Amino acid sequence: MKYVSQFLRILVFCWLGEVLHALLPVPVPASIYGLALLLGALKAGLVRLEQVREAAGFLIAVFPLLFVPGAVGIMELGELLAGIWLPVLLAVSLVTVLVMAAAGWAAQAVIRRKGARHG
């Protein structure tokens, strides 16, 4: 029953994200709204981490499986991608480097912030 209630809490934020996506004229995915709302609720203390920890851990564990349909879809576009493989490879490489740099910068900022608080 604990997992069901935790999933329901997460689903409420997913649903709220869908509502915001439908109401706001901003091109932001509903999932991002939902995650931002859940983060805000966690930070504000409206939701405690213990109330979603196990369900969130499960979702993170199965997250790679969610990419399988997308990978299969890309494989079906093989003929189309064959003609534009170089620009696609360059774009994917550039975005990968940018994401890695941004993640590293964010991790360093968090580490510095924690060090300043505890040091």
Secondary structure, 3 states (H helix, E strand, C coil): CHHHHHHHHHHHHHHHHHHHHHHCCCCCCHHHHHHHHHHHHHHHCCCCHHHCHHHHHHHHHHHHHHHHHHHHHHHHCHHHHHCCHHHHHHHHHHHHHHHHHHHHHHHHHHHHHHHHHHC
